[in-house]
Amino acid sequence: AAIAYLDRLQPNETFTRFQWQMLAICCILISAKYNECEEHVPDFATLEDITQQTINNEIVLSHELWALKKMGWKLNVRTPMAFVTVYVHQGAFSDTKFSTYDLMEQRSDSESDEDNVVIQTIKTLASMATLDVRFKGIPASIVGSAILYMTRCELGVSDVWSDAMSDLTNHNG
């Protein structure tokens, strides 16, 4: 979601490196505050480590307000990963249902090695798709379906795109 916000906010004027970093930080904070639990919102110390700059609360707040106004306070973002999460949760790989956060964290029980391979493959493909500008104009549901398709191919699923997959994603193979 933070990347989608940053894509929506790209200004026409040239920003300094510091301003871009503040804008990126604001997108991360807005996304975390809107989409995550409070304990998942990154603290300033972590963000300062990433940017290697001191972050002033007032500056961040002013950038957040600018970003929110520029986006018209419209924060709902349907990312490819949001679609993939739903597809996986609904059983795209097995009868085992994943919870929403299973796609964010490795599972610890020894019986879930196969699940961890699925999760890691999805994360890798989702990262590649998110960072590739060629996917920017493609609807998130299609990119999410493509991530699912490629994950199933990578894992050697015999019927890569069955009728059930078409029904699940509303996209045919």
C-alpha positions in Angstrom: 0.0 0.0 0.0 2.9 2.4 0.8 4.3 1.9 -2.7 0.8 2.5 -4.2 0.6 5.7 -2.2 4.0 6.9 -3.3 3.1 6.1 -6.9 -0.1 8.3 -6.5 1.9 11.1 -4.9 4.8 11.5 -7.4 4.9 15.3 -7.8 5.8 17.1 -11.0 8.4 19.3 -9.3 11.8 18.0 -8.3 12.1 17.0 -4.7 15.3 16.8 -2.8 16.5 13.4 -1.5 15.4 14.4 2.0 11.9 15.3 0.7 11.6 12.0 -1.1 12.7 10.2 2.0 10.2 12.0 4.1 7.5 11.3 1.5 8.4 7.6 1.5 8.4 7.5 5.3 5.0 9.2 5.4 3.6 6.6 2.9 5.0 3.8 5.1 3.5 5.4 8.2 0.1 6.1 6.6 -0.1 2.6 5.2 0.9 1.1 8.6 -1.5 3.2 10.5 -4.4 2.5 8.1 -3.7 -1.1 7.3 -1.9 -2.6 10.3 -2.2 -3.1 14.0 -0.7 -0.3 16.1 2.2 -2.5 17.1 3.2 -3.0 13.4 3.7 0.8 12.9 7.5 1.4 12.6 9.0 3.7 15.2 11.1 6.7 14.3 14.4 5.0 15.4 13.9 2.3 12.8 13.1 4.9 10.1 16.1 7.0 11.1 18.3 3.9 10.7 16.9 3.3 7.2 17.3 6.9 6.1 20.4 7.7 8.1 18.9 11.0 9.0 17.3 12.5 12.1 13.6 12.6 11.7 11.6 15.5 13.2 8.1 14.7 14.3 6.7 18.0 13.1 8.2 17.5 9.6 6.8 14.0 9.3 3.4 15.2 10.4 3.4 18.1 7.8 4.5 15.6 5.1 1.8 13.2 6.2 -0.9 15.9 6.0 0.3 17.0 2.6 0.2 13.4 1.3 -3.3 12.8 2.8 -4.6 16.0 1.3 -3.0 15.2 -2.1 -4.6 11.7 -2.1 -8.0 13.2 -1.1 -7.9 11.1 2.1 -8.6 8.0 -0.1 -6.5 5.3 1.4 -8.1 2.1 0.2 -5.5 0.4 -2.0 -6.0 -3.0 -3.6 -2.5 -4.3 -4.1 -1.6 -7.6 -5.9 -0.6 -9.0 -2.5 -4.1 -8.2 -1.1 -5.6 -10.4 -3.9 -3.0 -13.1 -3.4 -3.7 -13.1 0.3 -7.4 -13.7 -0.4 -6.7 -16.4 -2.9 -4.4 -18.3 -0.6 -6.7 -17.8 2.3 -9.5 -19.4 0.2 -7.4 -22.5 -0.5 -5.5 -21.8 -3.7 -2.8 -24.4 -2.7 -4.5 -26.9 -0.4 -7.4 -27.5 1.9 -5.3 -25.8 4.6 -6.4 -22.2 5.1 -3.8 -19.6 5.7 -4.6 -16.6 8.0 -3.9 -13.1 6.7 -0.6 -12.8 8.6 0.7 -16.2 7.4 1.8 -14.5 4.2 3.8 -12.0 6.2 5.6 -14.3 8.6 7.2 -17.8 8.4 5.3 -20.5 10.2 7.1 -22.1 13.0 5.6 -25.6 13.3 7.6 -28.4 11.7 4.6 -29.6 9.7 4.5 -26.3 7.8 7.7 -26.6 5.7 5.6 -26.9 2.5 3.6 -23.8 3.6 6.8 -21.9 4.1 8.0 -22.7 0.6 4.6 -21.4 -0.8 4.9 -18.3 1.3 8.5 -17.6 0.3 7.8 -18.2 -3.4 4.8 -15.8 -3.2 6.8 -13.1 -1.4 9.6 -13.4 -4.0 7.3 -13.1 -7.0 5.2 -10.4 -5.4 8.3 -8.3 -4.7 9.5 -8.7 -8.3 6.1 -7.7 -9.6 5.7 -4.7 -7.3 9.1 -3.3 -8.2 8.8 -3.8 -12.0 7.4 -0.7 -13.6 5.9 -2.8 -16.5 3.2 -4.0 -14.1 2.2 -0.5 -13.0 -0.7 -0.1 -15.4 -2.1 -3.6 -15.0 -5.0 -4.1 -12.5 -3.9 -5.6 -9.2 -6.3 -8.5 -9.5 -4.5 -9.6 -12.7 -1.0 -9.2 -11.2 -2.2 -11.1 -8.1 -3.5 -13.9 -10.3 -0.3 -14.0 -12.3 1.7 -14.3 -9.0 -0.5 -17.1 -8.0 -0.1 -18.8 -11.4 3.7 -18.4 -11.4 3.9 -19.7 -7.8 1.9 -22.8 -8.8 4.2 -23.3 -11.8 7.3 -22.9 -9.6 6.0 -25.4 -7.1 5.2 -27.9 -9.8 1.4 -28.0 -9.3 0.1 -30.5 -11.9 -3.0 -28.6 -12.9 -1.6 -25.1 -12.8 -4.9 -23.3 -13.6 -8.0 -25.4 -13.1 -11.6 -24.3 -13.5 -11.6 -23.9 -9.7 -8.7 -21.4 -10.0 -10.6 -19.5 -12.7 -13.6 -19.4 -10.4 -11.5 -18.3 -7.4 -9.7 -15.4 -9.2 -12.3 -14.5 -11.9 -9.4 -14.8 -14.4 -8.8 -17.7 -16.8 -5.5 -19.3 -17.5 
